[in-house]
């Protein structure tokens, strides 16, 4: 489906964070695979929504933040900057 995502923002990296998953967030309707910091999604991560949408990219304090790629339910792909769960670009 989608090619490999290029994680290339060293300022967003914390290589010492544990990578965990999958973890199903039933209230949000998604599964998260990725890193955590202090119990929050933080670092590299991937989200699979129950409606078929996907996100892969950087997470910061439980939010999509930094470079990321979104595949929406219409199969439209956005790749670029995301700030606090909002597309910028």
N, C-alpha and C positions, 0 to 999 in steps of 0.2 A: 504494500500500500504506500506508505511514505518512506522516503529514504532516511538514512541515519541523520539525526539532528546534530549540528555542530555546536558543542558547548565551547565558546571562545571568549568568555568574559571573565578573566582571572580575578577581577575585583569582586565578583559574585561568588567565587569559589571558596569552599571550606572543605578541603579534602579529608579532614579528620571526622567529619560527621558520619554517623551510621546510615547505611542505606537499608531501608526496610520495605516490607510490603509483600504481597498486596494487602491493603487494608481497605475494607468496604465501609464507606461513610453512608449509611442508609438514609440519614436525614437529608444529605445533599444529593443523593442519587449517583454516586461515583465511587470508583476504586482508585486509590493512590498507591503508586510505587515510587519510592524515592527517599530522600534524605530528610532527617528531622533534627531540630535543634530546640532544646528545652520543651519537648513535647509538641512543637509546631512544625508544619511542613516548611522546610528551609533548605536551600541548595538546589541540587539537580532533582527534577521530579517529572513524573508522567501521570496524567489523570485520564481515566477512561470513564466517560459518562454513560449511564444506562440508556440514553437516547441515541448513542452511537457517536457522539462528538468526542474529540480527544484533544488533549493539550500536552505538549512536551516543552520543557524549558526550565528556567530558573524560578524558584519560589523564595519568598521572603516573608517571614512571620505569617504563615498560612495563606499568603496571597500569591497569585501569579505576578511576577515582578522581574523585569529584565528582559533579555532576549528570550523569545518563545515562539512556538508554532501551534496554531489552532486549526483543527479540522472540524468544521461545523457539521450540523446534521444534513446540510445540502451538499456536502463534500466540497465546500469552498475552503481553500487553504489560505491562512494568513501567517506570514512569518515576519517578525520584526519586534519592535519594542512594545512591552506591556508594562504598565505602571498600575499597581494596586488593583489588579483584575480588569483593567481597561486598556484597550488597544490604543496605541499612540503611533501614528505614522501614516 
